[in-house]
Amino acid sequence: MNSERLKDFRQAAYELLVLAKDATFELMDAVMTTRNAACLAEFSRASAIQSSMVKRL
């Protein structure tokens, strides 16, 4: 998948989300990039979520 197609997909997915768009999208990134998570709380330690938290501070 080329980068432009991926960018278009991500934008379309983002537009479909209604509430908490940023948080939901960050969770989706964490789910797709984390190999082994035993529970939902472990996704909060994913690099995708942590880096976005740093940007907000």
The first five atom37 places (N, CA, C, CB, O) and aatype in JSON, in Angstrom:
{
  "aatype": [12, 2, 15, 6, 1, 10, 11, 3, 13, 1, 5, 0, 0, 18, 6, 10, 10, 19, 10, 0, 11, 3, 0, 16, 13, 6, 10, 12, 3, 0, 19, 12, 16, 16, 1, 2, 0, 0, 4, 10, 0, 6, 13, 15, 1, 0, 15, 0, 9, 5, 15, 15, 12, 19, 11, 1, 10],
  "atom_mask": [
    [1, 1, 1, 1, 1],
    [1, 1, 1, 1, 1],
    [1, 1, 1, 1, 1],
    [1, 1, 1, 1, 1],
    [1, 1, 1, 1, 1],
    [1, 1, 1, 1, 1],
    [1, 1, 1, 1, 1],
    [1, 1, 1, 1, 1],
    [1, 1, 1, 1, 1],
    [1, 1, 1, 1, 1],
    [1, 1, 1, 1, 1],
    [1, 1, 1, 1, 1],
    [1, 1, 1, 1, 1],
    [1, 1, 1, 1, 1],
    [1, 1, 1, 1, 1],
    [1, 1, 1, 1, 1],
    [1, 1, 1, 1, 1],
    [1, 1, 1, 1, 1],
    [1, 1, 1, 1, 1],
    [1, 1, 1, 1, 1],
    [1, 1, 1, 1, 1],
    [1, 1, 1, 1, 1],
    [1, 1, 1, 1, 1],
    [1, 1, 1, 1, 1],
    [1, 1, 1, 1, 1],
    [1, 1, 1, 1, 1],
    [1, 1, 1, 1, 1],
    [1, 1, 1, 1, 1],
    [1, 1, 1, 1, 1],
    [1, 1, 1, 1, 1],
    [1, 1, 1, 1, 1],
    [1, 1, 1, 1, 1],
    [1, 1, 1, 1, 1],
    [1, 1, 1, 1, 1],
    [1, 1, 1, 1, 1],
    [1, 1, 1, 1, 1],
    [1, 1, 1, 1, 1],
    [1, 1, 1, 1, 1],
    [1, 1, 1, 1, 1],
    [1, 1, 1, 1, 1],
    [1, 1, 1, 1, 1],
    [1, 1, 1, 1, 1],
    [1, 1, 1, 1, 1],
    [1, 1, 1, 1, 1],
    [1, 1, 1, 1, 1],
    [1, 1, 1, 1, 1],
    [1, 1, 1, 1, 1],
    [1, 1, 1, 1, 1],
    [1, 1, 1, 1, 1],
    [1, 1, 1, 1, 1],
    [1, 1, 1, 1, 1],
    [1, 1, 1, 1, 1],
    [1, 1, 1, 1, 1],
    [1, 1, 1, 1, 1],
    [1, 1, 1, 1, 1],
    [1, 1, 1, 1, 1],
    [1, 1, 1, 1, 1]
  ],
  "atom_positions": [
    [[0.86, -1.17, 0.0], [0.0, 0.0, 0.0], [0.91, 1.23, 0.0], [-0.98, 0.0, 1.24], [1.78, 1.36, 0.86]],
    [[0.71, 2.11, -0.94], [1.55, 3.3, -0.98], [1.11, 4.32, 0.07], [1.52, 3.93, -2.38], [0.0, 4.23, 0.61]],
    [[1.98, 5.28, 0.34], [1.72, 6.22, 1.43], [0.5, 7.12, 1.17], [2.94, 7.08, 1.68], [-0.22, 7.47, 2.1]],
    [[0.28, 7.49, -0.08], [-0.88, 8.34, -0.39], [-2.19, 7.6, -0.16], [-0.8, 8.84, -1.86], [-3.16, 8.17, 0.35]],
    [[-2.21, 6.34, -0.52], [-3.42, 5.53, -0.32], [-3.68, 5.32, 1.18], [-3.29, 4.17, -1.03], [-4.83, 5.37, 1.62]],
    [[-2.62, 5.1, 1.93], [-2.75, 4.94, 3.39], [-3.24, 6.23, 4.02], [-1.4, 4.52, 4.01], [-4.11, 6.21, 4.89]],
    [[-2.7, 7.35, 3.57], [-3.13, 8.66, 4.08], [-4.62, 8.88, 3.79], [-2.29, 9.79, 3.45], [-5.35, 9.36, 4.66]],
    [[-5.06, 8.54, 2.59], [-6.48, 8.69, 2.23], [-7.36, 7.79, 3.1], [-6.69, 8.36, 0.75], [-8.43, 8.21, 3.54]],
    [[-6.91, 6.57, 3.33], [-7.67, 5.64, 4.17], [-7.81, 6.18, 5.59], [-6.99, 4.25, 4.19], [-8.89, 6.17, 6.17]],
    [[-6.69, 6.65, 6.15], [-6.71, 7.17, 7.51], [-7.64, 8.37, 7.63], [-5.29, 7.55, 7.96], [-8.36, 8.5, 8.62]],
    [[-7.62, 9.24, 6.64], [-8.49, 10.42, 6.66], [-9.96, 10.01, 6.59], [-8.13, 11.37, 5.49], [-10.79, 10.55, 7.3]],
    [[-10.27, 9.05, 5.72], [-11.66, 8.58, 5.59], [-12.12, 7.93, 6.88], [-11.8, 7.59, 4.41], [-13.25, 8.14, 7.31]],
    [[-11.26, 7.13, 7.51], [-11.61, 6.48, 8.78], [-11.82, 7.52, 9.87], [-10.52, 5.48, 9.2], [-12.75, 7.4, 10.67]],
    [[-10.98, 8.53, 9.91], [-11.09, 9.58, 10.91], [-12.42, 10.33, 10.77], [-9.92, 10.57, 10.78], [-13.05, 10.67, 11.77]],
    [[-12.82, 10.58, 9.56], [-14.07, 11.3, 9.32], [-15.3, 10.48, 9.71], [-14.17, 11.69, 7.87], [-16.35, 11.06, 9.98]],
    [[-15.19, 9.17, 9.75], [-16.32, 8.32, 10.14], [-16.53, 8.3, 11.66], [-16.09, 6.9, 9.65], [-17.63, 7.99, 12.13]],
    [[-15.5, 8.62, 12.41], [-15.62, 8.63, 13.86], [-16.44, 9.83, 14.29], [-14.23, 8.64, 14.53], [-16.34, 10.9, 13.69]],
    [[-17.24, 9.67, 15.34], [-18.13, 10.74, 15.76], [-17.59, 11.45, 17.0], [-19.53, 10.2, 16.03], [-17.24, 12.63, 16.94]],
    [[-17.53, 10.76, 18.09], [-17.07, 11.34, 19.34], [-15.66, 10.89, 19.66], [-18.02, 10.97, 20.49], [-15.27, 9.77, 19.3]],
    [[-14.91, 11.71, 20.31], [-13.54, 11.39, 20.74], [-12.7, 10.9, 19.57], [-13.56, 10.34, 21.85], [-12.04, 9.86, 19.66]],
    [[-12.72, 11.65, 18.49], [-12.02, 11.23, 17.27], [-10.54, 10.94, 17.52], [-12.15, 12.29, 16.19], [-10.04, 9.89, 17.12]],
    [[-9.85, 11.86, 18.18], [-8.42, 11.69, 18.38], [-8.11, 10.47, 19.24], [-7.83, 12.92, 19.02], [-7.24, 9.67, 18.9]],
    [[-8.81, 10.32, 20.33], [-8.57, 9.19, 21.23], [-8.88, 7.87, 20.55], [-9.39, 9.33, 22.49], [-8.14, 6.9, 20.71]],
    [[-9.97, 7.82, 19.82], [-10.34, 6.6, 19.12], [-9.31, 6.25, 18.06], [-11.73, 6.73, 18.49], [-8.96, 5.08, 17.9]],
    [[-8.85, 7.23, 17.34], [-7.87, 6.99, 16.29], [-6.54, 6.54, 16.89], [-7.67, 8.24, 15.43], [-5.88, 5.67, 16.33]],
    [[-6.15, 7.13, 18.01], [-4.92, 6.72, 18.68], [-5.04, 5.27, 19.17], [-4.62, 7.65, 19.86], [-4.07, 4.51, 19.07]],
    [[-6.2, 4.9, 19.68], [-6.4, 3.52, 20.11], [-6.32, 2.57, 18.92], [-7.76, 3.37, 20.82], [-5.75, 1.48, 19.03]],
    [[-6.89, 2.97, 17.78], [-6.8, 2.13, 16.58], [-5.33, 1.93, 16.18], [-7.59, 2.77, 15.41], [-4.93, 0.82, 15.83]],
    [[-4.54, 3.01, 16.22], [-3.12, 2.89, 15.91], [-2.42, 1.94, 16.88], [-2.45, 4.26, 15.96], [-1.61, 1.11, 16.47]],
    [[-2.74, 2.08, 18.16], [-2.11, 1.21, 19.16], [-2.48, -0.25, 18.94], [-2.53, 1.64, 20.57], [-1.62, -1.13, 19.06]],
    [[-3.73, -0.52, 18.61], [-4.17, -1.9, 18.36], [-3.43, -2.49, 17.15], [-5.7, -1.95, 18.12], [-3.03, -3.65, 17.17]],
    [[-3.24, -1.67, 16.12], [-2.6, -2.17, 14.9], [-1.08, -2.3, 15.03], [-2.93, -1.26, 13.75], [-0.47, -3.04, 14.27]],
    [[-0.48, -1.6, 15.99], [0.98, -1.62, 16.08], [1.51, -2.38, 17.29], [1.49, -0.23, 16.11], [2.72, -2.56, 17.41]],
    [[0.65, -2.81, 18.2], [1.09, -3.54, 19.39], [0.95, -5.04, 19.14], [0.26, -3.11, 20.63], [-0.13, -5.53, 18.81]],
    [[2.04, -5.75, 19.31], [2.03, -7.19, 19.03], [1.34, -8.0, 20.11], [3.45, -7.68, 18.86], [0.47, -8.82, 19.8]],
    [[1.71, -7.8, 21.35], [1.18, -8.64, 22.43], [0.59, -7.76, 23.52], [2.29, -9.56, 23.0], [1.32, -7.08, 24.25]],
    [[-0.7, -7.78, 23.63], [-1.37, -7.06, 24.72], [-2.36, -8.01, 25.36], [-2.08, -5.75, 24.2], [-3.24, -8.56, 24.7]],
    [[-2.2, -8.19, 26.66], [-3.07, -9.12, 27.38], [-4.41, -8.49, 27.73], [-2.38, -9.61, 28.65], [-5.4, -9.19, 27.94]],
    [[-4.44, -7.15, 27.81], [-5.69, -6.47, 28.15], [-5.72, -5.1, 27.48], [-5.85, -6.33, 29.68], [-4.7, -4.62, 27.0]],
    [[-6.87, -4.49, 27.46], [-7.06, -3.19, 26.82], [-6.17, -2.11, 27.44], [-8.52, -2.78, 26.9], [-5.69, -1.23, 26.73]],
    [[-5.95, -2.17, 28.73], [-5.14, -1.15, 29.41], [-3.7, -1.13, 28.9], [-5.15, -1.39, 30.91], [-3.06, -0.09, 28.94]],
    [[-3.19, -2.25, 28.42], [-1.82, -2.29, 27.92], [-1.63, -1.44, 26.67], [-1.42, -3.72, 27.64], [-0.5, -1.06, 26.36]],
    [[-2.68, -1.14, 25.96], [-2.55, -0.29, 24.78], [-2.17, 1.13, 25.16], [-3.85, -0.29, 23.99], [-1.61, 1.85, 24.34]],
    [[-2.45, 1.54, 26.39], [-2.08, 2.89, 26.83], [-0.58, 3.06, 26.89], [-2.7, 3.2, 28.19], [-0.08, 4.19, 26.89]],
    [[0.16, 1.95, 26.94], [1.62, 2.01, 26.94], [2.2, 1.98, 25.54], [2.18, 0.86, 27.75], [3.41, 2.07, 25.38]],
    [[1.37, 1.85, 24.53], [1.84, 1.8, 23.15], [2.47, 3.12, 22.75], [0.68, 1.46, 22.19], [2.05, 4.19, 23.21]],
    [[3.49, 3.04, 21.91], [4.21, 4.25, 21.52], [3.31, 5.25, 20.79], [5.4, 3.89, 20.63], [3.51, 6.46, 20.92]],
    [[2.32, 4.78, 20.02], [1.43, 5.69, 19.29], [0.65, 6.57, 20.26], [0.46, 4.89, 18.4], [0.46, 7.76, 19.99]],
    [[0.2, 6.01, 21.35], [-0.58, 6.78, 22.32], [0.34, 7.67, 23.15], [-1.38, 5.84, 23.23], [0.01, 8.82, 23.41]],
    [[1.49, 7.14, 23.57], [2.4, 7.93, 24.39], [2.94, 9.14, 23.64], [3.54, 7.07, 24.87], [3.07, 10.21, 24.23]],
    [[3.25, 8.99, 22.37], [3.8, 10.12, 21.64], [2.75, 11.2, 21.44], [4.34, 9.67, 20.28], [3.08, 12.39, 21.45]],
    [[1.49, 10.83, 21.28], [0.44, 11.83, 21.11], [0.16, 12.54, 22.43], [-0.85, 11.18, 20.57], [-0.23, 13.71, 22.43]],
    [[0.36, 11.86, 23.55], [0.17, 12.49, 24.86], [1.26, 13.53, 25.09], [0.18, 11.44, 25.99], [0.99, 14.58, 25.66]],
    [[2.47, 13.24, 24.65], [3.58, 14.19, 24.82], [3.31, 15.45, 24.01], [4.92, 13.54, 24.4], [3.61, 16.55, 24.46]],
    [[2.75, 15.29, 22.8], [2.46, 16.44, 21.95], [1.45, 17.38, 22.6], [1.93, 15.97, 20.6], [1.5, 18.59, 22.38]],
    [[0.55, 16.84, 23.39], [-0.5, 17.66, 24.02], [0.03, 18.46, 25.19], [-1.65, 16.8, 24.49], [-0.54, 19.49, 25.54]],
    [[1.11, 18.0, 25.82], [1.63, 18.68, 27.01], [2.41, 19.87, 26.64], [2.48, 17.78, 27.85], [2.93, 20.57, 27.51]]
  ]
}
